[in-house]
Amino acid sequence: MRHLEEVVLLADELEAVKLYDVDGLDQTQAASKMKISQPTFARILDSSRKKISQAIIKGKAIRI
């Protein structure tokens, strides 16, 4: 995997995906747990999903 391009998933992006997609919290609940606003949570979640999608579609490694 050393020769694969990478996307870097930041800690807050990973936490957003976990809270929303794995734990099933809504955005308001997840934002509250992360101590951020809902619009900020939505931006972080969008960023993380784009990175994950790019890695899957383009065959890139995900660095956490």
C-alpha positions in Angstrom: 0.0 0.0 0.0 3.0 2.3 0.1 2.6 3.3 -3.5 -1.1 4.2 -3.2 -2.2 7.8 -3.2 -3.8 8.7 0.2 -6.6 10.7 1.6 -6.1 11.9 5.1 -9.2 11.6 7.4 -8.8 13.9 10.4 -9.8 12.9 13.9 -12.9 15.1 13.9 -13.9 13.8 10.5 -13.6 10.2 11.8 -15.6 11.1 14.9 -18.4 12.7 12.8 -18.8 9.6 10.7 -18.8 7.4 13.7 -21.4 9.4 15.6 -23.7 9.9 12.6 -23.3 6.7 10.5 -22.3 4.1 13.1 -24.0 5.3 16.3 -27.0 6.6 14.4 -27.2 10.1 16.1 -28.8 12.9 14.2 -26.7 15.9 13.3 -27.8 18.0 16.2 -27.1 15.2 18.8 -23.7 14.4 17.2 -22.8 18.1 17.1 -23.6 18.4 20.8 -21.4 15.4 21.6 -18.6 17.0 19.7 -19.3 20.4 21.3 -19.6 22.2 18.0 -22.5 23.8 16.1 -24.7 21.7 13.8 -23.6 23.6 10.7 -20.0 23.0 11.6 -20.8 19.3 12.1 -22.5 19.2 8.7 -19.4 20.6 7.0 -17.1 18.1 8.8 -19.4 15.2 7.9 -19.5 16.4 4.2 -15.7 16.6 4.1 -15.2 13.2 5.6 -17.7 11.6 3.2 -16.1 13.1 0.2 -12.7 11.9 1.3 -14.0 8.3 1.9 -15.9 8.3 -1.4 -12.8 9.5 -3.3 -10.7 6.7 -1.6 -13.3 4.0 -2.6 -13.9 5.2 -6.1 -10.3 6.1 -7.0 -8.7 3.3 -5.1 -6.8 5.5 -2.6 -5.6 4.5 0.8 -7.3 6.2 3.9 -4.8 7.5 6.5 -6.4 8.2 9.9 
